[in-house]
């Protein structure tokens, strides 16, 4: 693949403005809610008012009688004609208690907001009127909200047929067998017994996640000849298609799923296969009319984007000279109801446990996880999938070790970073390549720790409290089949079709479905750099299962890793064919390596007078396939796949500087500096944007956002008055710096970036606040990190002093 | 989140037309729409289901800030942005600008009105407490042509409740000519910038020629019972010179005497702490303005 790297032209690494932005900022984007079909009906879900209740009866007769109402469906209506979940396409290969459920609640409701009935009406106003006329007679049941109590033997059950609220449990260290795991645990215990220092704390991260600007939506159209066309706000249209085929029992050739080209963010929230999709497709088929559902913000906050929500009992054994020896973590996640296709609620905490050890060279680890089902909305994937809580716990605990042994936390980290890659972590996660120390040293240089310590000391004399905090994160660069097959029952490879046009333009087709990450721009830069053409001559089509090769979806930082690598592979095949035919036409003995694709021409390196424009040679091969070399046929289109032999990573580190007002507990972030290994940069604008967005989401999760349930399981945070998102005024300027190492396993050296990126944010932030409060000995172990919590910790510390 | 059927939409050009439109409906069946920052949400969530919406945005006589003999009159439809930008508002009433400049975001400030806010009287809002702290009075008109003035202390009855009758329209919020050496300030605390107040405090003080405090009004926002005066703090400031110590004592007195709730934004203890820390800063600013600083 080195020839490709050599060929890479000026477009790789160029700060291009995004091709997407003109239409988006001039109101010409086309989102799901912009799609209208003739005769289209509007759907509305009637949702449970209770967290846990038996449905005694549903009376929809008044709603059905309302003029303009076309249909009302309840669980009883559909139970016999729709297959229940789970179905294999949306079922991980992980041993768990998978609850059986239908898209509408059948015998009982299990969380506040669960769909109970579907109303289909001529417009959304009538649908809302009808919703008030659906009478559901509930018998309230005891609610299960606390994950620890949910696991007690005498707890009421969320899913009664499962016999337990423990949906998933796993020991991630010591191999597959209980004996091996016990032996490992005993070895770990020995290390703890002998260690100079042991830090042992309970870390809690609240329920928070991601709220895309555009909520979910589905538009389904059915006709008896073609079957089902479903437009879905989704990151993975090909998976959704398979799920609809299996669950609604529609022949595969009759289902086409299209993710709209413009989607207002996904961040994982649009990765699952949701029960609402099934009902809209069901209704369109039953009524033979287009049916559209557009989720309200209220429904969205009630149902999706809820993640994190873990308790991690974490222990670190270390030596007094700063060697991290062993890590032991008993995690407990609150999975909520766990009825989300593909992920249920536990796949996120599973990966969070896998990623717990982070970038450090532990001698051994004992990492275990239990996941409890409760009467809350299911956890759904959110950027920093599963490991926002575990990374907070570990990075906070490392600072606590440093405080105990009197070492700079930054120095303690440096001494324990994995010094060379590849490396396999104690939870068996493979880190393929990179240079952690280089990234770390770049961060320290930019942060200027000695200068800060001097400033801090001077400020303390004036009664001001400054603090500095560090954290780092190993993140997945794409999700390899090796991980994705067991975790989600899906392949990880990237796929792309590259089609050359007789006018010298390029069309790229990808089965993933972006939600604003800039695939059209980065892909165009890759293609342009390989063919020596302008990125404006490249168009990218994504998300339509009718026109794109199969792809597992826009998840887990797959664009910079898997997708563009597949594009590069396809381009390389086409370059080979173009140069074979060009050499034949020029009557020279030459192959790919003897030609350069540059400035719209294909030039023979042995004699630069022998050249042809890219457009002319492309047109010749597509439109005039005569006088061809023996065995060649015309046409220039190629579908290529990419899969690295092993999983790949990227790496990042954060430094945060805060000032804390010890009177009120208010704190201000004064500086945020990062250091990133993103591999070869394709477009620094887009990478900067990924980092900015990720860090802001991390800060917003850590400080502001929280899904709150009261003691009856009522969700109290289903609007933006109560679910608070950071605004531009709430976040600092972010200084992004790069210390990249090209990935040796991708054709262009690129890495997938941005997905896991928020995970090191809460640790860096909280470490900074605790550093500021070092004179008070405050060690914070819970999120959200808000002024009231800081104030209370200060009150407690002052009380102890008295 | 779609409203119930609204049968009529009226867009009067004058107060008389607005009152006439109101008179065509049973009490409570028609609502006035000012900036729509709260009422539209309430209709979308179906908390309000009016038969008629009377949109006041074309009524010129409800717009704008006027001054007469030192008194200040803000038309009910005066937007936050206009208040925040009005440099002619005297130091006695600067709290109005403090508050208006930080309501919601720019879009909200360009639409939301002082009249809409005081008439809605939401617990977590800035204007009711500010008007209460500044001795404001609401000028109301009825269909029979009568008008009446209701001082803030009598106007704000409780969360989402005011003394305005269903057959009345709010014409203006009025503030009397202030005495010399008078200053005010308002600030709030919310988790994110310019959020609805978890705690909001308005302080207005008048000084004599020796800089001694001869009048003090303090009002709080963010409390479950709605905006209210903090008389313990007012009494404490009287006769003081508004020094750091006196202000701290006054704010402690409020924090210790106020009845406050615990909710998801802050528990009662932290609200008390916020009253102390926000209140100190606000009071110091009010005193500084009273001294002409």
Interface residues (C-beta under 8 A of the other chain):
Chain A: X124 X125 X127 X128 X129 X132 X296 X297 X298 X661 X663 X664 X665 X666 X703 X704 X706 X708 X716 X717 X721 X722 X724 X725 X726 X727 X729 X730 X786 X787 X788 X791 X792
Chain B: X1 X2 X3 X4 X5 X46 X105 X191 X192 X193 X194 X195 X196 X264 X266 X267 X269 X270 X273 X274 X277
